[in-house]
């Protein structure tokens, strides 16, 4: 079969019914591969040499690779480097990769060559053999569609793998992580507005402080998530600059002039993202700094989420001997031995997710720092950690919102009791009677077991002055202590 003869493209479903093994080959020789799989020699070699643990390369990487292979085929076809029928066929199969229909054909482990070459060749081999099947050819022959010469035309693992990494990471973040964070933020904001006039005692150093409203406290959580969302957006926008066109070391050897720019334009059309070719390919391939910064933004968001979740489980502690300020939904029994016990499990799960993301950031930092000369050869561990972090953050935010925040209710009786028992309300008197006298009243109340008002009246404060100054809701905003003695 040659380029002059255009074969008929068969309408065949994905899948091979053959049994046993099929002989495949690469530059090192022949390799037996499963006859019911599309992959070839280099994939099979990787499965033999790197069957380490249970961590498989995320399928999102391969689906992103589908975009890369399709875009390259479009550019090569339009430039006349690929016969149209070959280009169209590669595009057709690339669409199957993008859709996830060929996910079972990508079995490689995370722990492989640090450049991602084996995953790139896995994609090339699968597309090649699927194309060959669709024209009625012999699988393993690498004809008429060759994994390197046609599917990988103008490309290297060194520029395609980081390009696929960026696309996969960006897609996961904008499709799942950011919407989930925004949904959680909005649910918390709704509660903040609902509880804007409900006064509670504040806490600093885990000790009683001056009052604020529950809405003000929760607005702090909203602001933290606003900042986290903005940081992630800015960081992941940096992933839209891709290494495509740099080939082996950033010089673009064996890629036509303008190939990276042309592929980036097509990728933008295919994905809907504003993808650009990186202005400096030596930076794009010698480092993975943009991935490191993007994961650092996820880590920073995890820090904020950890603080919020930790506050929530303390605020809901009880139901009789804790802070007992908020009642959260009872999602499941909390103990196998203590009947009636219900625990803040969603908050606990969020804390564990945040711990995992923080730990993953250390791995990403170390891998990002380990790049040598013209190639960072620690790509698989970075993209695996990034996608894992982005996914579990998204899922956990959705769960915390649905199963904890939306059904939360205030224990207003407890909040009122705390206000009545607090001695830190004396702070409102301090500008009028002086810090030392206010401090004396506070200690007197604590030592004698009196209410603040009783202690104040016993130490020379008139009831009229006390009632004018110590008004909880007024203490939650500026100007509340403007009464003069």
C-alpha positions as CSV (number, residue, x, y, z in Angstrom):
1,X,0.0,0.0,0.0
2,X,1.6,3.4,-1.0
3,X,0.7,7.0,-0.7
4,X,-0.7,7.1,-4.3
5,X,-3.4,4.6,-3.4
6,X,-6.0,6.0,-1.1
7,X,-7.5,3.1,0.9
8,X,-11.1,2.8,2.0
9,X,-11.6,3.8,5.6
10,X,-13.6,1.1,7.3
11,X,-16.3,1.7,9.8
12,X,-15.0,-0.6,12.6
13,X,-15.7,-0.3,16.3
14,X,-12.8,0.1,18.7
15,X,-11.5,-3.3,19.8
16,X,-9.5,-6.3,18.7
17,X,-10.8,-9.9,18.9
18,X,-7.5,-11.6,18.3
19,X,-5.9,-13.8,20.9
20,X,-2.4,-14.6,21.9
21,X,0.4,-12.3,20.9
22,X,1.3,-10.1,17.9
23,X,4.9,-9.4,16.9
24,X,5.8,-5.7,17.1
25,X,9.1,-4.1,16.5
26,X,11.1,-0.9,17.3
27,X,14.8,0.1,16.8
28,X,15.9,-2.5,19.3
29,X,14.2,-5.4,17.7
30,X,11.1,-7.5,17.9
31,X,8.7,-7.7,20.9
32,X,5.6,-9.7,21.5
33,X,2.6,-7.6,22.4
34,X,-0.9,-8.8,23.3
35,X,-2.9,-9.4,20.1
36,X,-6.0,-7.8,21.6
37,X,-4.3,-4.5,22.3
38,X,-3.3,-1.7,20.0
39,X,0.0,-0.8,21.6
40,X,3.3,-1.8,20.2
41,X,6.9,-2.6,21.1
42,X,7.9,0.5,23.1
43,X,4.8,0.3,25.3
44,X,5.4,-3.4,25.9
45,X,9.0,-2.7,26.9
46,X,7.9,-0.1,29.4
47,X,5.3,-2.4,30.9
48,X,8.1,-4.9,31.4
49,X,10.8,-2.6,32.8
50,X,8.6,-0.2,34.8
51,X,5.7,-2.2,36.3
52,X,6.2,-0.3,39.6
53,X,3.4,0.0,42.1
54,X,-0.2,0.8,41.1
55,X,0.2,4.4,39.9
56,X,-0.7,4.6,36.3
57,X,-0.2,7.7,34.1
58,X,-3.4,9.7,34.4
59,X,-5.8,9.2,31.6
60,X,-6.2,13.0,31.3
61,X,-2.6,13.1,30.0
62,X,-3.4,10.8,27.2
63,X,-6.6,12.6,26.3
64,X,-4.6,15.9,26.2
65,X,-2.1,14.1,24.0
66,X,-5.0,13.4,21.6
67,X,-5.3,17.1,21.1
68,X,-1.6,17.4,20.5
69,X,-1.6,14.6,17.9
70,X,-4.7,15.9,16.2
71,X,-3.3,19.5,16.0
72,X,0.0,18.3,14.6
73,X,-1.8,16.2,12.0
74,X,-3.9,19.1,10.9
75,X,-0.8,21.4,10.5
76,X,1.2,18.7,8.7
77,X,-1.7,18.0,6.4
78,X,-2.3,21.6,5.5
79,X,1.4,22.1,4.8
80,X,1.4,19.1,2.5
81,X,3.8,17.1,4.6
82,X,1.1,14.4,5.2
83,X,-1.2,13.1,2.5
84,X,-4.7,14.3,3.3
85,X,-6.1,10.8,3.9
86,X,-3.3,10.0,6.3
87,X,-3.8,13.3,8.2
88,X,-7.5,12.8,8.3
89,X,-7.2,9.3,9.6
90,X,-4.8,10.3,12.3
91,X,-7.3,13.1,13.3
92,X,-10.1,10.6,13.4
93,X,-8.3,8.3,15.8
94,X,-7.0,11.3,17.8
95,X,-10.6,12.1,18.4
96,X,-11.1,8.7,19.8
97,X,-8.2,9.3,22.2
98,X,-9.6,12.7,23.2
99,X,-13.0,11.2,24.0
100,X,-11.5,8.6,26.3
101,X,-12.7,5.7,24.1
102,X,-9.1,4.3,23.9
103,X,-8.3,4.8,27.6
104,X,-7.8,1.1,28.2
105,X,-4.9,1.2,25.6
106,X,-2.8,3.4,27.9
107,X,-1.5,1.1,30.6
108,X,1.8,2.7,31.5
109,X,3.0,3.5,35.0
110,X,3.9,7.0,36.3
111,X,7.3,5.6,37.2
112,X,8.9,5.6,33.8
113,X,11.3,7.6,31.8
114,X,11.3,11.1,33.2
115,X,10.8,12.7,29.8
116,X,7.5,10.9,29.2
117,X,8.8,9.3,26.0
118,X,7.2,6.0,26.7
119,X,3.8,7.6,27.1
120,X,4.3,9.6,23.9
121,X,5.2,6.4,22.1
122,X,2.3,4.6,23.7
123,X,0.0,7.2,22.1
124,X,1.9,7.0,18.8
125,X,1.7,3.2,18.6
126,X,-2.0,3.1,19.5
127,X,-3.0,5.7,17.0
128,X,-0.8,3.9,14.3
129,X,-2.3,0.5,14.9
130,X,-5.9,1.8,15.2
131,X,-5.4,3.6,11.8
132,X,-4.0,0.5,10.3
133,X,-7.0,-1.5,11.5
134,X,-9.3,1.1,9.9
135,X,-7.7,0.6,6.5
136,X,-7.6,-3.1,6.7
137,X,-3.9,-3.3,7.1
138,X,-1.7,-5.6,9.2
139,X,-1.3,-4.5,12.8
140,X,2.3,-4.2,13.9
141,X,3.5,-3.5,10.3
142,X,3.7,0.3,11.0
143,X,2.3,0.8,7.5
144,X,0.7,2.8,6.1
145,X,0.6,4.9,9.2
146,X,4.0,4.9,11.0
147,X,4.0,5.8,14.7
148,X,7.1,8.0,14.4
149,X,7.2,9.2,10.8
150,X,3.5,10.1,10.6
151,X,1.8,10.3,14.1
152,X,4.9,11.9,15.6
153,X,5.9,14.0,12.6
154,X,7.6,17.3,13.6
155,X,7.5,16.3,17.2
156,X,9.5,15.0,20.1
157,X,8.5,13.6,23.5
158,X,10.5,16.6,24.9
159,X,8.1,19.1,23.5
160,X,4.8,17.2,23.2
161,X,4.8,15.7,26.7
162,X,5.0,19.1,28.5
163,X,2.4,20.4,26.1
164,X,0.1,17.6,27.0
165,X,0.9,18.2,30.7
166,X,-0.1,21.8,30.4
167,X,-3.3,21.1,28.6
168,X,-4.3,18.3,31.0
169,X,-3.6,20.4,34.1
170,X,-5.3,23.5,32.7
171,X,-8.4,21.5,31.7
172,X,-8.7,19.8,35.0
173,X,-8.3,23.1,36.9
174,X,-10.8,25.2,34.9
175,X,-13.3,22.4,34.4
176,X,-13.4,21.0,37.9
177,X,-11.2,22.7,40.6
178,X,-12.1,26.3,40.1
179,X,-15.9,25.7,39.7
180,X,-15.8,23.6,42.9
181,X,-13.9,26.2,44.8
182,X,-16.3,28.9,43.5
183,X,-19.3,26.7,44.5
184,X,-18.0,26.3,48.0
185,X,-17.2,30.0,48.2
186,X,-20.7,31.0,47.2
187,X,-22.3,28.6,49.7
188,X,-20.2,30.1,52.5
189,X,-21.0,33.6,51.3
190,X,-24.7,32.8,51.4
191,X,-24.4,31.7,55.0
192,X,-22.3,34.8,55.8
193,X,-25.1,37.1,54.5
194,X,-27.8,35.0,56.3
195,X,-26.0,35.4,59.6
196,X,-24.7,38.9,59.2
197,X,-26.6,40.3,62.2
198,X,-26.0,37.3,64.6
199,X,-23.5,38.4,67.2
200,X,-21.0,35.9,68.7
201,X,-17.9,36.1,70.8
202,X,-14.7,36.2,68.8
203,X,-11.6,34.2,69.7
204,X,-7.9,35.0,69.4
205,X,-5.2,32.6,70.7
206,X,-8.1,30.2,71.4
207,X,-9.2,32.6,74.1
208,X,-12.3,34.8,74.3
209,X,-12.0,38.1,72.4
210,X,-14.4,40.9,71.5
211,X,-17.6,40.2,69.6
212,X,-18.2,40.1,65.9
213,X,-21.1,38.7,63.9
214,X,-21.1,35.2,62.5
215,X,-21.5,36.8,59.1
216,X,-18.3,38.7,59.6
217,X,-16.4,35.6,60.7
218,X,-17.6,33.7,57.6
219,X,-16.9,36.6,55.3
220,X,-13.3,36.0,56.3
221,X,-13.6,32.5,54.8
222,X,-15.1,34.0,51.7
223,X,-12.3,36.4,51.3
224,X,-9.7,33.7,51.7
225,X,-11.3,31.6,49.0
226,X,-11.6,34.7,46.7
227,X,-7.8,35.2,47.0
228,X,-7.2,31.5,46.5
229,X,-9.3,31.4,43.4
230,X,-7.6,34.5,41.9
231,X,-4.2,33.0,42.6
232,X,-5.0,29.7,40.9
233,X,-6.5,31.5,37.9
234,X,-3.4,33.6,37.5
235,X,-1.1,30.6,37.9
236,X,-2.9,28.2,35.5
237,X,-3.1,30.9,32.9
238,X,0.7,30.4,32.7
239,X,0.1,26.9,31.5
240,X,-1.3,28.2,28.2
241,X,2.3,28.8,27.0
242,X,3.4,25.4,25.7
243,X,6.7,23.9,24.6
244,X,5.4,22.7,21.2
245,X,7.9,23.3,18.4
246,X,11.0,22.9,20.5
247,X,11.5,19.2,19.7
248,X,14.5,17.6,21.4
249,X,16.4,20.4,23.1
250,X,14.4,23.6,22.3
251,X,16.0,24.4,18.9
252,X,13.1,23.0,16.9
253,X,15.3,20.5,15.0
254,X,13.2,18.4,12.6
255,X,10.2,20.6,13.0
256,X,9.3,23.0,10.2
257,X,9.7,26.7,10.8
258,X,6.6,28.0,12.6
259,X,5.4,24.5,13.5
260,X,5.0,25.4,17.2
261,X,3.1,28.5,16.4
262,X,0.9,26.8,13.9
263,X,0.1,23.9,16.2
264,X,-0.6,26.3,19.1
265,X,-3.2,28.1,17.0
266,X,-4.9,24.8,16.1
267,X,-4.8,23.7,19.7
268,X,-6.5,26.9,20.7
269,X,-9.3,26.1,18.2
270,X,-9.7,22.5,19.3
271,X,-9.7,23.2,23.1
272,X,-11.2,26.7,23.3
273,X,-8.2,27.8,25.4
274,X,-5.9,30.6,24.4
275,X,-2.8,28.4,23.9
276,X,0.4,30.1,22.7
277,X,3.8,28.7,21.9
278,X,6.2,29.4,24.7
279,X,8.4,32.4,23.7
280,X,11.5,30.5,25.0
281,X,11.5,26.8,24.3
282,X,14.7,26.3,26.3
283,X,12.8,27.5,29.4
284,X,9.7,25.5,28.4
285,X,11.7,22.2,28.1
286,X,14.6,22.7,30.6
287,X,12.2,23.7,33.4
288,X,8.7,22.9,34.6
289,X,8.5,26.1,36.6
290,X,5.0,27.0,35.3
291,X,3.7,23.6,36.6
292,X,5.5,24.2,39.9
293,X,3.8,27.6,40.3
294,X,0.4,26.2,39.3
295,X,0.7,23.5,41.9
296,X,1.9,26.0,44.5
297,X,-1.3,27.9,43.9
298,X,-3.3,24.7,44.7
299,X,-1.1,24.2,47.8
300,X,-1.9,27.8,48.9
301,X,-5.6,27.1,48.4
302,X,-5.2,24.0,50.5
303,X,-3.8,26.1,53.3
304,X,-6.9,28.3,53.3
305,X,-9.2,25.3,53.1
306,X,-7.4,23.6,56.0
307,X,-8.0,26.7,58.2
308,X,-11.6,26.9,57.2
309,X,-12.3,23.2,57.8
310,X,-10.5,23.2,61.1
311,X,-12.5,26.2,62.3
312,X,-15.7,24.4,61.3
313,X,-15.1,21.3,63.2
314,X,-14.2,23.3,66.3
315,X,-17.3,25.5,66.0
316,X,-19.5,22.5,65.7
317,X,-17.8,20.5,68.5
318,X,-20.2,19.1,71.0
319,X,-23.1,18.5,71.2
320,X,-22.9,19.2,74.9
321,X,-19.4,19.9,76.0
322,X,-17.8,21.6,73.0
323,X,-18.1,25.0,71.5
324,X,-21.5,24.0,70.1
325,X,-22.0,27.2,68.0
326,X,-23.0,25.4,64.8
327,X,-25.1,22.3,64.1
328,X,-23.9,20.5,61.0
329,X,-25.8,17.8,59.1
330,X,-25.7,14.3,60.6
331,X,-24.5,12.4,57.5
332,X,-23.6,9.0,59.1
333,X,-23.1,7.4,62.5
334,X,-19.7,8.4,64.0
335,X,-18.9,5.5,66.2
336,X,-19.1,1.7,66.2
337,X,-19.2,1.7,70.0
338,X,-20.8,5.0,71.1
339,X,-24.5,5.1,70.1
340,X,-25.7,8.5,68.8
341,X,-22.3,9.9,68.1
342,X,-21.9,12.0,65.0
343,X,-18.6,13.4,63.8
344,X,-17.5,16.3,61.6
345,X,-16.3,13.8,58.9
346,X,-16.5,16.2,56.0
347,X,-14.2,18.6,57.7
348,X,-11.8,15.8,58.6
349,X,-11.8,14.6,55.0
350,X,-11.0,18.1,53.9
351,X,-8.1,18.3,56.3
352,X,-6.7,15.0,54.9
353,X,-7.1,16.2,51.4
354,X,-5.2,19.4,52.2
355,X,-2.4,17.5,53.9
356,X,-2.1,15.3,50.8
357,X,-1.9,18.4,48.6
358,X,0.7,20.1,50.8
359,X,2.8,16.9,50.7
360,X,2.4,16.6,47.0
361,X,3.7,20.2,46.6
362,X,7.0,19.1,48.2
363,X,7.3,16.4,45.5
364,X,6.4,18.9,42.8
365,X,9.0,21.4,44.1
366,X,11.7,18.8,44.3
367,X,10.9,17.4,40.8
368,X,10.8,20.9,39.4
369,X,14.2,21.7,40.8
370,X,15.8,18.6,39.5
371,X,15.7,19.5,35.8
372,X,19.2,19.3,34.2
373,X,20.4,21.4,31.3
374,X,18.0,21.2,28.4
375,X,15.4,18.8,29.9
376,X,13.5,18.4,33.1
377,X,13.3,14.6,33.3
378,X,10.9,14.5,36.2
379,X,7.7,15.2,34.4
380,X,5.6,12.2,35.2
381,X,5.7,12.7,38.9
382,X,4.8,16.4,38.5
383,X,1.8,15.9,36.3
384,X,0.6,12.9,38.4
385,X,0.7,15.0,41.6
386,X,-0.8,18.0,39.9
387,X,-3.8,16.2,38.5
388,X,-4.3,14.3,41.7
389,X,-4.3,17.5,43.8
390,X,-6.6,19.3,41.4
391,X,-9.1,16.4,41.4
392,X,-9.3,15.7,45.1
393,X,-9.5,19.4,45.9
394,X,-12.4,19.7,43.4
395,X,-14.3,16.7,44.8
396,X,-13.7,17.6,48.4
397,X,-14.9,21.2,47.9
398,X,-18.1,19.8,46.3
399,X,-18.6,17.4,49.2
400,X,-17.9,20.0,51.9
401,X,-20.4,22.3,50.3
402,X,-23.1,19.8,49.8
403,X,-22.8,17.7,53.0
404,X,-21.6,20.3,55.5
405,X,-22.1,23.9,54.6
406,X,-25.5,24.0,52.9
407,X,-27.2,22.3,55.8
408,X,-25.4,24.1,58.6
409,X,-27.6,25.8,61.3
410,X,-26.6,28.2,64.1
411,X,-27.1,27.3,67.8
412,X,-28.2,30.8,68.7
413,X,-29.0,29.9,72.3
414,X,-25.3,29.0,72.8
415,X,-24.1,32.1,71.0
416,X,-26.3,34.3,73.3
417,X,-25.0,32.4,76.4
418,X,-21.4,33.0,75.3
419,X,-22.1,36.8,74.9
420,X,-23.7,37.0,78.4
421,X,-20.8,35.1,80.0
422,X,-18.0,36.9,78.2
423,X,-15.8,39.3,80.1
424,X,-14.0,40.6,77.0
425,X,-16.9,42.9,76.4
426,X,-15.2,45.1,78.9
427,X,-13.0,46.3,76.0
428,X,-15.8,48.7,75.1
429,X,-15.4,50.4,78.4
430,X,-11.7,50.7,78.2
431,X,-11.6,54.0,76.2
432,X,-13.9,55.6,78.7
433,X,-12.7,54.3,82.1
434,X,-9.1,53.5,81.1
435,X,-7.3,50.2,80.4
436,X,-6.2,49.6,84.0
437,X,-9.7,50.0,85.5
438,X,-11.2,47.9,82.7
439,X,-8.6,45.2,83.3
440,X,-9.4,45.3,87.1
441,X,-13.1,44.7,86.3
442,X,-12.4,41.8,84.0
443,X,-10.2,40.0,86.6
444,X,-12.7,40.8,89.3
445,X,-15.5,39.2,87.3
446,X,-13.4,36.1,86.6
447,X,-12.2,35.7,90.2
448,X,-15.6,36.3,91.8
449,X,-17.6,34.3,89.3
450,X,-19.7,37.4,88.4
451,X,-21.1,38.6,85.2
452,X,-19.3,41.5,83.6
453,X,-22.1,43.9,84.4
454,X,-22.1,42.8,88.1
455,X,-18.3,43.3,88.3
456,X,-18.5,46.7,86.5
457,X,-21.2,48.0,88.9
458,X,-19.2,46.8,91.9
459,X,-16.2,48.8,90.7
460,X,-17.8,52.2,90.1
461,X,-19.3,52.0,86.7
462,X,-22.9,53.3,86.6
463,X,-25.6,51.1,85.1
464,X,-26.5,53.9,82.7
465,X,-23.0,54.1,81.3
466,X,-22.6,50.3,81.1
467,X,-25.9,49.9,79.2
468,X,-25.0,52.7,76.8
469,X,-21.5,51.3,76.0
470,X,-21.6,47.5,76.3
471,X,-24.0,46.8,73.4
472,X,-22.8,43.6,71.6
473,X,-24.1,44.5,68.1
474,X,-22.6,47.9,68.3
475,X,-19.2,46.4,69.2
476,X,-19.0,44.7,65.8
477,X,-18.4,47.8,63.8
478,X,-16.2,51.0,64.1
479,X,-17.5,53.9,66.3
480,X,-19.1,51.6,68.9
481,X,-17.2,53.1,71.8
482,X,-17.8,56.8,71.1
483,X,-19.7,57.4,74.3
484,X,-17.8,59.7,76.6
485,X,-17.6,59.4,80.4
